[in-house]
Amino acid sequence: MPGPDSRIYVAGHTGLAGSAICRRLEAVGYRNLILRTHADLDLTDERAVERFFAAERPSHVILAAAKVGGIAANAAFPTEFLSVNLRIAANVIDSAWRHGAAKLLYLASSCIYPRLTPQPIREEALLSGALEPTNEAYAIAKIAGLKLCQAYRRQHGFDAIVAMPTNLYGPHDRFDAESSHVLPALLRRFHEAKEAGAPDVTVWGSGTPRRDFLHADDLATACLAMLRGYSDAMPVNIGSGSDISIRELAELIADIVGYRGAIHFDPSRPDGTPEKRLDITRITALDWYPAIDLRRGIEQTYRWYRENCARETATV
């Protein structure tokens, strides 16, 4: 278990998951966080990563850095989603082991599960069926990272563990049109429609897929629970334990934003996986439970968006 003086490197600390993890670590008294922006350290550069670990020698590593995006971005840039995430995982995991890190926590993703699998999804479902084509490149890279963690554990005794977060949202999310996921994309779209007085908003897909959404701050507490009390090759699902349809999500966001126009769905656009809800038995066994309900979490995220992003995204 990391002590308050442990040197903890959080890779990807400016992103949605990484920033939430940093906030939580600092809130409970961890004082020696090691942080680098992409401008300071390119994690796809093997030699740069090696030099960083040789100089800093963190005792614990949380690998939250990744190239991420929604359906449109994954469809447009499969090469980058596969190659960038493969290199990040390979470079960080190897250097962490070589330079004596006591533990590494790798953030995979629930999108690596098969497209069609019994709900709620148990960790054993991994690689039991075909992937969802709309995010296949990203999923393959994340599966490779997970398997690297298991290989280093088996071959070298490296205490590399894997968290499998569901769809995340919260402060520091991406709200741009090209790379945002569904929840922040809808927040932006309904906000801008309200500001413009638009009579209707069109949402991609049929609205029928169901998704499990978790606030990034809840993910952060789960990650800390894993750092403190988990050591096993089996990945651990981290989700809310419930789900909501995209139609219901759109209606909820419209209500929170205060948008009163019509909502249309475009079934010619891809839906992605029909249903995705995680079994969270393993993480709750560590005495962790989600604390932020979806409405309250979206309200908080919308306040953050208005204060930090609304003017900027309106001009994009």
Secondary structure as UniProt FT lines:
FT   TURN            4..5
FT   STRAND          7..11
FT   TURN            12..14
FT   HELIX           16..27
FT   TURN            28..29
FT   STRAND          32..34
FT   TURN            38..40
FT   TURN            43..44
FT   HELIX           46..56
FT   STRAND          60..63
FT   HELIX           71..76
FT   HELIX           78..98
FT   TURN            99..100
FT   STRAND          103..107
FT   HELIX           110..112
FT   HELIX           123..125
FT   TURN            126..127
FT   HELIX           133..135
FT   HELIX           136..156
FT   STRAND          160..165
FT   STRAND          167..169
FT   TURN            171..172
FT   TURN            177..179
FT   HELIX           182..196
FT   STRAND          200..204
FT   STRAND          210..211
FT   STRAND          213..215
FT   HELIX           216..229
FT   STRAND          236..238
FT   STRAND          244..245
FT   HELIX           246..257
FT   STRAND          262..266
FT   TURN            267..268
FT   STRAND          275..276
FT   HELIX           281..284
FT   TURN            285..287
FT   HELIX           294..308
FT   HELIX           310..314
//
